[in-house]
Amino acid sequence: MGNAVSLADVLQRDPPCDQCALCCLTERCTVSLKFFPAVEKKALCPALEQVEGKYRCGLVANPLQYSEEIGIEWPTSDHQELGNHFRLLIGIGSGCDYEREFRHPTEC
C-alpha cells in the first residue's frame, strides 16, 4: 500500500489553469455540446466569457444568464450551487485540460 497515489497527487501533475481557454478554443466540452446542441460543433461555446483578458465558463460564473437557453429552471437565490454543479461536470479545478488532452508530449 506504500505505492498508492492520491487524487491530490494526480491533480498536481497538470499545471494549474491560467484561464487561457486553449482547451475551450480547441474543442467544446461535453457540457457545452449537451446544453447548446443547436450551436455548430466546431463553433465557439456560447458560454465562453472573456473578462479582463482572462476566460471563464459562463455556465459556472453566471449560470442563471444561460438557464433559459439551456432549459434549466433554478431558484435565483441558489445560482452558486448550479454553478458548482457545472464546475464539477466540466472538471474545473483539476488542472490544465489543454496540457493533458491536446498538447503533444514533445511540446511540454
Secondary structure as GFF3:
##gff-version 3
##sequence-region A 1 108
A	DSSP	alpha_helix	7	13	.	.	.	ID=ss1
A	DSSP	alpha_helix	22	26	.	.	.	ID=ss2
A	DSSP	alpha_helix	30	35	.	.	.	ID=ss3
A	DSSP	beta_strand	48	51	.	.	.	ID=ss4
A	DSSP	beta_strand	54	57	.	.	.	ID=ss5
A	DSSP	alpha_helix	58	61	.	.	.	ID=ss6
A	DSSP	alpha_helix	63	70	.	.	.	ID=ss7
A	DSSP	three_ten_helix	76	78	.	.	.	ID=ss8
A	DSSP	alpha_helix	79	90	.	.	.	ID=ss9
A	DSSP	alpha_helix	97	101	.	.	.	ID=ss10
A	DSSP	three_ten_helix	105	107	.	.	.	ID=ss11
###
